[in-house]
Amino acid sequence: MIFLFRFDVENNGINFILNEEIARDMYPDLEEMLRPLVLSTCTVLEHYRMYRASNPIMKGQILDTGEFEVNLSSGLGQYIDPYTKNQILFENAKLISDILVQVMNRRTLENR
């Protein structure tokens, strides 16, 4: 399993935590694409932070099968309407993961 990112509730806001290796390899053009998705996701998650059971409030990872998986804090999904959960949060998480996979693929190609 490869940890890609997570969103943690901290003090008065939500922090985006990125895999350290991916962060080191980040490209400016991909970072530009990533920023609005992260901001949008933080804004939505902020509305539901009081319902979270623990941190992270949301995380994304690549499983050993190569599939992407996103998880919300235990029980949080029951408080989020299906449209917001599926069409905004999960779709943003998928787009974020696609960008992060591009970072990994681009760096792999450069190293060859």
ABEGO torsion letter per residue (X at the ends): XBBABBBBBBEABBBBBBBAAAAAABBAAAAAAAAAAAAAAAAAAAAAAAABABOBABBBBBBAAGBBBBBBBBGAAAABBAAAAAAAAAAAAAAAAAAAAAAAAAAAAAAX
